[in-house]
Amino acid sequence: MENSLSEIHPLEPFFPKGAGILMLGSFPPQKARWSMDFYYPNLQNDMWRIMGIVFYGNKEYFLSETKKAFDKERICAFLTEKGIALSDTAVEIVRRKGNASDQYLEVIKPLDIEKALQFLSSCRAIVTTGQKATDTLLELLPVVAPKVGEYAEFDYLARRLRLYRMPSSSRAYPKPLEEKAAVYGQMFKELGLL
């Protein structure tokens, strides 16, 4: 089913004061798949399991007591403490098929990355969490794509920044959860968060 109606991003960026890292996905899934009103809301997405493994050795750390949703308050407190900002590379999209797959997302309006980085004056690393996010960001910044799990350095707004390209947290990305967590863990070690 082809869809030509555009969607505006339903969430405000999460920019805690003093954040040193900006993590960018592409765009949220349809609301029917959300378990909370926040980034990576789909229970089938492993981002919060990855973070639980990396920082707490427990893939269920960010699940609610019922295990049927993620715990937004715990996630926000964690991100604020660690200085991790979240947003997506797309502000407006068209879903070419009625699902959340990045390959069917057409970006109509990308994130204003200059404005985001001006607001996040302490940011020293941008992290993309999938191919669509990486491709969209590469059109906006003077940087060459790093390999998955690695980073490239570049200068922007009188700042030296790193762009990390991380594996997608979607289960459609063919890599076991523990392997994805190891790649994310290495990045957070390099950035001094572990």
SULUR-V39569 format. One record per residue. N is the residue number from 0. OMEGA is omega in degrees with one decimal (* if undefined). D_CENTER is the distance of its C-alpha to the mean C-alpha in whole Angstrom. Layout:
N | OMEGA | D_CENTER
N | OMEGA | D_CENTER
This chain:
0 | 179.3 | 27
1 | -177.3 | 26
2 | -180.0 | 25
3 | 177.8 | 25
4 | 179.1 | 24
5 | 177.1 | 21
6 | 174.1 | 18
7 | -178.5 | 17
8 | -175.0 | 14
9 | -176.2 | 15
10 | 170.9 | 13
11 | 172.5 | 13
12 | 176.2 | 11
13 | -174.3 | 11
14 | 177.9 | 13
15 | -179.0 | 15
16 | 176.6 | 18
17 | -178.3 | 18
18 | 179.6 | 14
19 | -176.9 | 14
20 | 175.0 | 11
21 | 177.6 | 8
22 | -175.7 | 4
23 | 168.9 | 4
24 | 179.7 | 4
25 | -176.8 | 7
26 | -178.2 | 9
27 | 172.9 | 10
28 | 176.0 | 13
29 | -174.1 | 16
30 | -179.3 | 17
31 | -178.4 | 20
32 | -175.6 | 17
33 | 171.3 | 16
34 | 177.7 | 17
35 | 177.8 | 16
36 | -179.3 | 15
37 | -178.0 | 11
38 | -176.3 | 8
39 | -172.9 | 8
40 | -175.5 | 11
41 | 178.9 | 13
42 | 178.3 | 15
43 | 175.8 | 15
44 | -172.2 | 11
45 | -176.9 | 11
46 | -175.8 | 8
47 | 171.4 | 11
48 | 176.8 | 13
49 | -179.9 | 12
50 | 177.9 | 12
51 | 178.5 | 15
52 | -174.7 | 17
53 | -171.9 | 15
54 | -174.5 | 17
55 | -179.8 | 19
56 | -174.5 | 20
57 | -177.7 | 20
58 | -179.9 | 18
59 | -174.3 | 19
60 | -175.8 | 18
61 | 175.2 | 16
62 | 175.0 | 18
63 | 180.0 | 21
64 | -179.6 | 24
65 | -176.3 | 25
66 | 179.3 | 22
67 | 179.6 | 21
68 | 170.8 | 18
69 | -177.7 | 16
70 | -175.4 | 17
71 | -177.7 | 15
72 | 179.0 | 18
73 | 179.5 | 17
74 | -178.4 | 13
75 | 178.1 | 14
76 | 178.3 | 17
77 | -178.4 | 15
78 | 179.0 | 12
79 | 179.9 | 15
80 | -176.3 | 17
81 | -179.3 | 15
82 | -179.8 | 14
83 | 176.4 | 10
84 | 178.7 | 9
85 | 170.4 | 6
86 | 175.5 | 7
87 | -177.7 | 6
88 | -179.9 | 9
89 | 176.3 | 11
90 | 177.9 | 14
91 | -177.5 | 16
92 | 165.5 | 16
93 | 174.5 | 19
94 | -178.9 | 19
95 | 171.5 | 21
96 | -173.8 | 22
97 | 178.3 | 21
98 | -175.5 | 18
99 | -175.9 | 14
100 | -179.5 | 15
101 | -175.3 | 13
102 | 179.6 | 16
103 | 177.3 | 18
104 | 172.6 | 16
105 | -179.1 | 18
106 | 177.9 | 16
107 | 179.8 | 19
108 | 178.8 | 17
109 | 174.4 | 14
110 | 172.4 | 13
111 | -172.9 | 16
112 | 178.3 | 14
113 | 179.1 | 17
114 | 179.6 | 18
115 | -178.1 | 14
116 | 173.6 | 15
117 | 177.6 | 19
118 | -179.7 | 18
119 | -171.8 | 16
120 | 178.4 | 19
121 | -176.0 | 18
122 | 178.6 | 15
123 | 179.6 | 16
124 | 173.0 | 12
125 | -177.6 | 10
126 | 172.9 | 7
127 | -173.8 | 6
128 | 178.4 | 5
129 | -173.8 | 8
130 | -178.3 | 11
131 | 177.9 | 11
132 | 179.8 | 8
133 | -178.3 | 10
134 | -179.5 | 13
135 | -178.1 | 13
136 | -179.7 | 12
137 | 176.7 | 15
138 | -174.8 | 17
139 | -172.7 | 17
140 | 179.4 | 17
141 | -176.3 | 20
142 | 177.6 | 18
143 | -177.5 | 19
144 | 171.8 | 16
145 | 173.3 | 16
146 | 177.5 | 17
147 | -179.2 | 14
148 | -178.3 | 14
149 | 179.6 | 16
150 | 172.6 | 15
151 | 178.0 | 17
152 | 178.2 | 19
153 | 178.4 | 20
154 | -178.6 | 21
155 | -178.9 | 20
156 | 178.6 | 22
157 | -179.8 | 24
158 | 171.8 | 21
159 | -177.0 | 21
160 | 171.6 | 17
161 | 169.4 | 15
162 | 174.6 | 13
163 | 176.8 | 11
164 | -175.9 | 10
165 | 175.2 | 9
166 | 177.9 | 10
167 | 176.8 | 9
168 | 176.3 | 9
169 | 176.9 | 11
170 | 175.6 | 14
171 | 178.5 | 16
172 | -168.8 | 14
173 | 176.6 | 18
174 | 179.9 | 17
175 | -178.7 | 18
176 | -177.0 | 16
177 | 178.1 | 18
178 | 176.5 | 17
179 | -179.6 | 14
180 | 179.0 | 14
181 | 179.4 | 17
182 | 177.5 | 14
183 | 179.4 | 12
184 | 178.1 | 15
185 | 178.6 | 16
186 | -178.2 | 14
187 | 174.1 | 14
188 | -179.2 | 18
189 | -178.9 | 18
190 | 174.0 | 16
191 | 179.5 | 19
192 | 178.4 | 17
193 | * | 19
